[in-house]
Amino acid sequence: MTILHRRISRKTASAYAVLYRKARPVVVSLMPGDILEFRESGRRTRFQLPIETAFRYAVRLAANAKKVRK
């Protein structure tokens, strides 16, 4: 594993209409301090989320999906 010392950013392959009607790709960044950062491509507003929170949410979604399947 590599410890992050600087931001690593990637743009999504698809565009999404999350904040506005016009769909735009989303830029996702892994940041030092175990932070995920999201923003729409071409926009300045950034949204940060601790990786722990994202992981906890993903586990909760998987557990709920499993419960629904049963």
N, C-alpha and C positions, 0 to 999 in steps of 0.2 A: 504494500500500500504506500501511497505517496501522501505526505502531509502537505496541505495547501499553504503556500506563503503569499499567493496572489490570486486574483480573480480569474476564473476560467469561464468563458461565456460561449454559448452555442445558440444558434437560431433554429427554431422548429422547421420541419419540412413542410408542414401545412399551416394555413392561416386560420385564425379563430376570431369570431366576433364576440368578444367578452365584454369590453367596456363600451364600444361604439358599434354602430351598424356595419361599418366597413370592416371586413375581416383583415387582420394583419398577422404576420408571423409573431411568435412570442420569443423573446430573448431570455434564456434561462442561464443564470450564473451560479456557480459554486464559489462561495467566498470563504476566506479564512474565518475561523470561529464557528464552523459548522452552520453556515447560513445559506439558504437558497434565496435567490433574488430573481424576480420576474418583472418584465416590462414589455409593452408592445413595441415592436420594431418601429422606429421613427418617433417615438414618444419619450418624454423624460420622466414621467411618473414611475417610480419603482416600488415594488411590494416585496418585503422581506419576510421570511418564514424560517424559524429554526428547524434544522433537519430532524430533530427529535419530534417536533410537532407534526411534521409531514409523515414521518414513519408511523407515529401513533395513529394518525388519521387513516393511513393506508391499511394498517392492521385492523382497525375498526371496520372499515368498508369491507374487507375480505371476510371478517367474522359475520357481519350482517348478511352478506351475499350467501355465505354458507348456511346460515340460519334459514334464509328464504328458500333455498334449494331443498331443505329437508321438509 
